[in-house]
Amino acid sequence: MTTVVLPGSFDPFTLGHLDLTRRAVALGHHVIIAVSHNPSKRSMLDLETRMAAIRAAVVTEGLAEDVEVRTLPKGLLVDFCREVGAGAVVRGLRSQLDLAYEEPMSRMNHHLAGLETVFLLTDSAYAHISSSLVREVHALGGDVSDMLPVPSLDALRAVPPVS
């Protein structure tokens, strides 16, 4: 079983993220969901809340045996991947815009450490979902219940919409 890393801020962890996780496991991988904290960005959910929601979603989906959730430390992703023995990074692509954003990072990770990136096309049912759009819709009082696993939805509901 190959270990792969699925990195991101996951603010919040969406059904699209869960689908990528499930599909990476189905390909025979042990998945480390590496949750990043960017102090220069204002997160809606704090790091501990995001990690707890992801762990709960993974358990609910029956993936806990093949998935672990860890904090992505400061520094290079390739260094973290070396530390955990990961053979690849998994990234989802919703559109050509995602590929344009992800391609240079993939090439740099390969250049720095020979680290491969596995791109999975997002299931069309989730292609319109992004964490930033979910945060925006929620902040404006919209319903995001069909875009999030229940633990993420519960965490987000604890954050009141903008009044």
Backbone as CSV, one residue per row, in Angstrom:
resi,resn,N_x,N_y,N_z,CA_x,CA_y,CA_z,C_x,C_y,C_z
1,MET,0.847,-1.177,0.000,0.000,0.000,0.000,0.891,1.239,0.000
2,THR,0.677,2.121,-0.937,1.425,3.361,-1.056,0.771,4.435,-0.195
3,THR,1.593,5.201,0.481,1.092,6.343,1.239,1.088,7.555,0.323
4,VAL,-0.037,8.273,0.321,-0.162,9.509,-0.438,-0.643,10.608,0.509
5,VAL,-0.332,11.838,0.137,-0.741,12.983,0.948,-1.763,13.795,0.167
6,LEU,-2.862,14.123,0.830,-3.890,15.009,0.295,-3.810,16.290,1.125
7,PRO,-3.087,17.304,0.614,-2.895,18.526,1.395,-3.972,19.576,1.118
8,GLY,-4.216,20.421,2.087,-5.140,21.528,1.880,-5.487,22.211,3.182
9,SER,-6.187,23.316,3.060,-6.636,24.002,4.270,-7.963,23.412,4.761
10,PHE,-8.783,22.909,3.849,-10.028,22.224,4.187,-10.890,23.071,5.132
11,ASP,-11.127,24.308,4.728,-11.868,25.260,5.563,-13.164,25.656,4.885
12,PRO,-14.168,24.778,4.867,-14.292,23.478,5.506,-13.985,22.316,4.550
13,PHE,-13.923,21.115,5.118,-13.770,19.860,4.384,-15.103,19.557,3.703
14,THR,-15.096,19.504,2.373,-16.336,19.368,1.603,-16.589,17.920,1.164
15,LEU,-17.740,17.712,0.565,-18.030,16.393,-0.024,-17.061,16.086,-1.166
16,GLY,-16.584,17.102,-1.862,-15.575,16.891,-2.902,-14.282,16.360,-2.315
17,HIS,-13.858,16.924,-1.186,-12.652,16.435,-0.510,-12.849,14.993,-0.037
18,LEU,-14.024,14.729,0.507,-14.314,13.372,0.976,-14.305,12.389,-0.183
19,ASP,-14.849,12.786,-1.321,-14.850,11.926,-2.502,-13.424,11.637,-2.970
20,LEU,-12.563,12.655,-2.990,-11.156,12.429,-3.368,-10.488,11.447,-2.417
21,THR,-10.770,11.597,-1.136,-10.201,10.697,-0.129,-10.657,9.265,-0.377
22,ARG,-11.956,9.102,-0.557,-12.534,7.771,-0.798,-11.929,7.126,-2.049
23,ARG,-11.768,7.915,-3.102,-11.231,7.391,-4.360,-9.751,7.048,-4.243
24,ALA,-8.995,7.840,-3.496,-7.575,7.520,-3.297,-7.430,6.218,-2.510
25,VAL,-8.272,6.021,-1.519,-8.265,4.763,-0.757,-8.635,3.602,-1.671
26,ALA,-9.627,3.795,-2.526,-10.066,2.741,-3.448,-8.965,2.338,-4.427
27,LEU,-8.044,3.263,-4.697,-6.910,2.946,-5.572,-5.816,2.170,-4.825
28,GLY,-6.055,1.896,-3.549,-5.115,1.110,-2.772,-4.117,1.927,-1.981
29,HIS,-4.444,3.172,-1.726,-3.520,4.052,-1.017,-3.901,4.230,0.448
30,HIS,-2.870,4.431,1.268,-3.048,4.952,2.620,-2.974,6.462,2.456
31,VAL,-4.004,7.173,2.899,-4.102,8.611,2.663,-3.832,9.378,3.950
32,ILE,-2.916,10.320,3.856,-2.707,11.265,4.948,-3.310,12.587,4.502
33,ILE,-4.362,12.992,5.183,-4.952,14.300,4.924,-4.138,15.290,5.752
34,ALA,-3.406,16.152,5.061,-2.499,17.097,5.715,-3.163,18.467,5.740
35,VAL,-3.593,18.875,6.911,-4.356,20.103,7.077,-3.401,21.256,7.375
36,SER,-3.457,22.257,6.509,-2.542,23.384,6.665,-3.196,24.535,7.423
37,HIS,-2.341,25.306,8.052,-2.773,26.525,8.733,-1.955,27.665,8.157
38,ASN,-2.636,28.604,7.553,-1.960,29.758,6.982,-2.281,30.966,7.858
39,PRO,-1.312,31.422,8.674,-1.596,32.523,9.587,-1.927,33.837,8.886
40,SER,-1.568,33.952,7.603,-1.879,35.183,6.882,-3.310,35.181,6.331
41,LYS,-3.995,34.042,6.416,-5.388,33.944,5.978,-6.283,33.841,7.208
42,ARG,-7.433,34.453,7.122,-8.397,34.353,8.213,-9.303,33.151,7.931
43,SER,-9.135,32.117,8.706,-9.949,30.911,8.529,-11.295,31.089,9.204
44,MET,-12.299,30.444,8.641,-13.609,30.452,9.280,-13.615,29.462,10.439
45,LEU,-12.955,28.315,10.230,-12.859,27.283,11.262,-11.409,27.173,11.711
46,ASP,-11.191,27.066,13.009,-9.806,26.928,13.472,-9.272,25.532,13.126
47,LEU,-7.977,25.390,13.198,-7.308,24.156,12.779,-7.843,22.933,13.512
48,GLU,-8.005,23.029,14.812,-8.468,21.881,15.603,-9.888,21.472,15.208
49,THR,-10.735,22.461,14.950,-12.110,22.174,14.539,-12.134,21.491,13.182
50,ARG,-11.328,21.989,12.244,-11.260,21.373,10.918,-10.787,19.932,11.022
51,MET,-9.728,19.710,11.798,-9.179,18.353,11.918,-10.186,17.406,12.566
52,ALA,-10.883,17.865,13.593,-11.889,17.020,14.251,-13.026,16.681,13.295
53,ALA,-13.468,17.657,12.497,-14.547,17.403,11.540,-14.106,16.409,10.471
54,ILE,-12.866,16.543,10.008,-12.360,15.607,8.991,-12.263,14.202,9.565
55,ARG,-11.717,14.092,10.772,-11.618,12.759,11.410,-12.993,12.129,11.558
56,ALA,-13.967,12.910,12.009,-15.326,12.380,12.183,-15.921,11.951,10.851
57,ALA,-15.694,12.719,9.792,-16.213,12.358,8.466,-15.575,11.062,7.968
58,VAL,-14.282,10.923,8.190,-13.549,9.727,7.764,-14.074,8.494,8.509
59,VAL,-14.321,8.641,9.802,-14.859,7.538,10.592,-16.259,7.177,10.102
60,THR,-17.102,8.187,9.901,-18.469,7.963,9.429,-18.491,7.208,8.102
61,GLU,-17.536,7.503,7.235,-17.462,6.862,5.915,-16.795,5.484,5.961
62,GLY,-16.323,5.064,7.128,-15.667,3.771,7.250,-14.266,3.747,6.659
63,LEU,-13.611,4.911,6.627,-12.280,5.013,6.021,-11.158,5.151,7.045
64,ALA,-11.495,5.116,8.319,-10.518,5.426,9.368,-9.282,4.519,9.332
65,GLU,-9.454,3.286,8.908,-8.319,2.358,8.866,-7.275,2.769,7.822
66,ASP,-7.726,3.418,6.756,-6.845,3.768,5.643,-6.498,5.255,5.553
67,VAL,-7.017,6.045,6.477,-6.825,7.496,6.409,-6.382,8.016,7.766
68,GLU,-5.395,8.893,7.743,-5.055,9.624,8.963,-5.069,11.108,8.661
69,VAL,-5.347,11.877,9.690,-5.434,13.324,9.563,-4.319,13.921,10.410
70,ARG,-3.495,14.744,9.745,-2.350,15.351,10.441,-2.253,16.821,10.081
71,THR,-1.601,17.550,10.943,-1.302,18.947,10.654,-0.141,18.997,9.679
72,LEU,-0.247,19.831,8.675,0.854,20.048,7.746,1.756,21.111,8.365
73,PRO,2.978,20.732,8.727,3.853,21.715,9.373,4.317,22.778,8.376
74,LYS,4.804,23.880,8.937,5.382,24.916,8.079,6.550,24.314,7.330
75,GLY,6.787,24.821,6.154,7.880,24.308,5.338,7.360,23.734,4.042
76,LEU,8.240,23.015,3.379,7.908,22.462,2.065,7.076,21.186,2.184
77,LEU,6.105,21.073,1.302,5.298,19.856,1.245,6.178,18.636,0.979
78,VAL,7.191,18.786,0.129,8.056,17.641,-0.191,8.770,17.131,1.050
79,ASP,9.127,18.030,1.977,9.775,17.592,3.217,8.821,16.786,4.087
80,PHE,7.576,17.240,4.168,6.568,16.492,4.916,6.352,15.119,4.285
81,CYS,6.271,15.080,2.954,6.070,13.801,2.261,7.224,12.843,2.514
82,ARG,8.446,13.357,2.516,9.603,12.504,2.855,9.470,11.962,4.276
83,GLU,9.111,12.848,5.201,8.995,12.477,6.610,7.993,11.346,6.829
84,VAL,6.873,11.381,6.107,5.828,10.370,6.303,5.949,9.206,5.326
85,GLY,6.937,9.257,4.435,7.144,8.176,3.479,6.126,8.142,2.356
86,ALA,5.588,9.302,2.002,4.581,9.357,0.937,5.237,9.279,-0.432
87,GLY,4.609,8.516,-1.312,5.117,8.374,-2.667,4.517,9.359,-3.645
88,ALA,3.448,10.037,-3.221,2.777,10.963,-4.136,1.873,11.899,-3.358
89,VAL,1.492,12.962,-4.048,0.497,13.914,-3.572,-0.747,13.693,-4.419
90,VAL,-1.912,13.754,-3.813,-3.174,13.636,-4.540,-3.834,15.009,-4.569
91,ARG,-4.257,15.408,-5.752,-4.947,16.690,-5.931,-6.158,16.470,-6.828
92,GLY,-7.212,17.167,-6.529,-8.411,17.111,-7.348,-8.427,18.254,-8.340
93,LEU,-8.956,17.981,-9.508,-9.082,19.000,-10.551,-10.554,19.168,-10.901
94,ARG,-11.081,20.366,-10.651,-12.471,20.661,-11.007,-12.570,21.196,-12.423
95,SER,-11.512,21.879,-12.866,-11.550,22.527,-14.177,-10.127,22.759,-14.666
96,GLN,-10.030,23.328,-15.869,-8.717,23.676,-16.419,-8.028,24.731,-15.568
97,LEU,-8.791,25.569,-14.903,-8.206,26.577,-14.016,-7.444,25.915,-12.867
98,ASP,-8.010,24.848,-12.318,-7.309,24.117,-11.257,-6.003,23.527,-11.779
99,LEU,-6.039,22.976,-12.997,-4.821,22.412,-13.579,-3.764,23.500,-13.765
100,ALA,-4.175,24.661,-14.243,-3.223,25.757,-14.441,-2.578,26.165,-13.121
101,TYR,-3.331,26.105,-12.036,-2.806,26.440,-10.712,-1.908,25.323,-10.167
102,GLU,-2.329,24.086,-10.338,-1.643,22.930,-9.748,-0.394,22.498,-10.521
103,GLU,-0.386,22.679,-11.834,0.722,22.167,-12.649,2.090,22.692,-12.211
104,PRO,2.289,23.995,-12.024,3.624,24.457,-11.622,4.066,23.891,-10.272
105,MET,3.122,23.751,-9.341,3.480,23.179,-8.035,3.885,21.722,-8.179
106,SER,3.145,20.999,-9.014,3.475,19.604,-9.264,4.879,19.466,-9.864
107,ARG,5.164,20.303,-10.827,6.489,20.264,-11.469,7.598,20.626,-10.486
108,MET,7.352,21.611,-9.614,8.356,21.991,-8.622,8.579,20.876,-7.610
109,ASN,7.510,20.238,-7.145,7.654,19.123,-6.207,8.445,17.981,-6.838
110,HIS,8.219,17.755,-8.122,8.969,16.718,-8.819,10.439,17.128,-8.949
111,HIS,10.672,18.373,-9.280,12.040,18.880,-9.417,12.797,18.798,-8.090
112,LEU,12.145,19.191,-7.000,12.803,19.237,-5.698,13.064,17.857,-5.106
113,ALA,12.123,16.932,-5.328,12.227,15.665,-4.603,11.792,14.451,-5.402
114,GLY,11.520,14.608,-6.698,11.026,13.471,-7.470,9.636,13.042,-7.036
115,LEU,8.928,13.925,-6.332,7.600,13.612,-5.816,6.562,13.736,-6.928
116,GLU,5.805,12.683,-7.120,4.767,12.674,-8.145,3.471,13.255,-7.596
117,THR,2.655,13.776,-8.485,1.319,14.244,-8.140,0.327,13.415,-8.941
118,VAL,-0.662,12.887,-8.244,-1.740,12.144,-8.875,-2.934,13.082,-8.944
119,PHE,-3.356,13.410,-10.157,-4.508,14.275,-10.344,-5.742,13.422,-10.579
120,LEU,-6.769,13.689,-9.816,-8.054,13.005,-10.001,-9.075,14.049,-10.430
121,LEU,-9.762,13.783,-11.528,-10.821,14.684,-11.955,-11.965,14.607,-10.956
122,THR,-12.407,15.753,-10.518,-13.489,15.809,-9.558,-14.757,15.240,-10.171
123,ASP,-15.465,14.449,-9.399,-16.761,13.940,-9.834,-17.634,15.139,-10.173
124,SER,-18.352,15.066,-11.283,-19.155,16.208,-11.734,-20.187,16.646,-10.693
125,ALA,-20.589,15.751,-9.815,-21.540,16.111,-8.765,-20.960,17.118,-7.776
126,TYR,-19.619,17.202,-7.728,-18.965,18.083,-6.757,-18.150,19.191,-7.417
127,ALA,-18.159,19.280,-8.729,-17.268,20.195,-9.448,-17.555,21.667,-9.156
128,HIS,-18.732,21.987,-8.700,-19.086,23.381,-8.397,-18.760,23.774,-6.958
129,ILE,-18.282,22.822,-6.169,-18.067,23.063,-4.741,-16.601,23.425,-4.484
130,SER,-16.407,24.516,-3.795,-15.086,24.864,-3.270,-15.289,25.364,-1.843
131,SER,-14.278,25.197,-1.023,-14.389,25.653,0.361,-14.681,27.143,0.435
132,SER,-14.031,27.917,-0.429,-14.241,29.370,-0.374,-15.682,29.735,-0.738
133,LEU,-16.265,29.068,-1.733,-17.663,29.341,-2.071,-18.609,28.881,-0.966
134,VAL,-18.302,27.756,-0.348,-19.121,27.276,0.763,-19.089,28.293,1.907
135,ARG,-17.909,28.798,2.234,-17.796,29.809,3.288,-18.616,31.049,2.945
136,GLU,-18.527,31.487,1.692,-19.248,32.684,1.270,-20.758,32.483,1.342
137,VAL,-21.231,31.379,0.809,-22.674,31.095,0.838,-23.157,31.018,2.286
138,HIS,-22.409,30.313,3.121,-22.783,30.186,4.539,-22.804,31.551,5.227
139,ALA,-21.771,32.344,4.990,-21.676,33.661,5.637,-22.849,34.558,5.274
140,LEU,-23.406,34.343,4.084,-24.537,35.159,3.638,-25.887,34.506,3.952
141,GLY,-25.846,33.429,4.748,-27.076,32.793,5.207,-27.642,31.724,4.303
142,GLY,-26.870,31.304,3.279,-27.344,30.275,2.360,-27.186,28.870,2.919
143,ASP,-27.890,27.941,2.300,-27.877,26.538,2.721,-26.725,25.798,2.042
144,VAL,-25.815,25.257,2.825,-24.674,24.500,2.286,-24.722,23.036,2.716
145,SER,-25.869,22.591,3.199,-25.972,21.243,3.761,-25.730,20.136,2.749
146,ASP,-25.939,20.405,1.461,-25.716,19.365,0.454,-24.300,19.409,-0.124
147,MET,-23.423,20.191,0.501,-22.049,20.319,0.016,-21.010,19.817,1.018
148,LEU,-21.471,19.460,2.208,-20.546,19.120,3.290,-20.927,17.818,3.973
149,PRO,-19.913,17.060,4.435,-20.229,15.948,5.329,-20.816,16.523,6.625
150,VAL,-21.621,15.757,7.308,-22.307,16.237,8.510,-21.351,16.850,9.540
151,PRO,-20.197,16.235,9.832,-19.321,16.866,10.826,-18.835,18.257,10.414
152,SER,-18.569,18.466,9.137,-18.168,19.791,8.654,-19.335,20.762,8.748
153,LEU,-20.520,20.292,8.408,-21.707,21.133,8.482,-21.961,21.566,9.922
154,ASP,-21.846,20.625,10.848,-22.031,20.956,12.257,-21.028,22.002,12.732
155,ALA,-19.780,21.842,12.311,-18.736,22.807,12.685,-19.027,24.178,12.105
156,LEU,-19.460,24.200,10.857,-19.749,25.475,10.201,-20.967,26.154,10.808
157,ARG,-21.953,25.363,11.191,-23.168,25.935,11.800,-22.867,26.611,13.135
158,ALA,-21.766,26.237,13.755,-21.371,26.888,15.007,-20.835,28.299,14.764
159,VAL,-20.550,28.614,13.490,-20.092,29.944,13.106,-21.300,30.690,12.555
160,PRO,-21.737,31.740,13.250,-22.955,32.426,12.779,-22.748,33.148,11.451
161,PRO,-23.782,33.164,10.616,-23.713,33.932,9.366,-23.579,35.418,9.664
162,VAL,-23.138,36.165,8.673,-23.023,37.610,8.799,-24.425,38.196,8.887
163,SER,-24.612,39.119,9.820,-25.948,39.720,9.932,-25.966,41.141,9.424
